[in-house]
């Protein structure tokens, strides 16, 4: 009887140990940078930060003296004033500014990244399509009311959109369309961006209207510390403070 109890306890603790081991994902990862970033190595060098844009980008800044329109020539220019940008000289130029500077955010994340010691992220996001795993904040929130909605800020894509799966747009991009809007996400980088030892993933997020002119671009960073949990979005303001 004593032997049976000890053996049962041994099996129980062994199973618990296996679960904890699997959830902790102790294998060290490597820093990843997508080819679309055009980097020599996975950690960008200064020459890549000052690589010129195709054309200078007009940006309207909030300064101590009031509004000021400046021309941004490269990622270093953009990152130095990112928190001051209010817009551009027109809607078309502002969309170009947002689109062309999005990779600059990823370069900054990679530059300060550590090699993650732990990972709970899927090895291949392109086959990770269940919307229940993704935060509802990926859905385009057009109005202030939508952004204040707790279902958007704290829920998942399944509960928010009622769509069960993301579509595979190509071999690098996932997307979703519903109620006249849609978005695409494309993986650009992986690494420990918030220095907590866990792997994070940075995507370029592009949203659009199916029947109108709305379009937006931003960088989204997703992470989790347990493979059984849903992904959460990290704040860029916390990852890249002023």
Secondary structure, 3 states (H helix, E strand, C coil): CHHHHHHHHHHHHHHHHHHHHHHHCCCCCCCEECHHHCCCCCCCCHHHHCCEEEEEEEEEEEECCEEEEEEEEEHHHHHHHHHHEEECCCHHHHHHHHHHHHHHHHHHHHHCCECCCECCCCCCHHHCCEHHHCEHHHCCCCCHHHHHCHHHHHCEHHHHHCCCECEECCCCEEEEEECCEEEEEEEEEEEECCCCCECEEEEEEEEEECCCCCEEEEEEEEECCCCCCCCEEECHHHHCCC
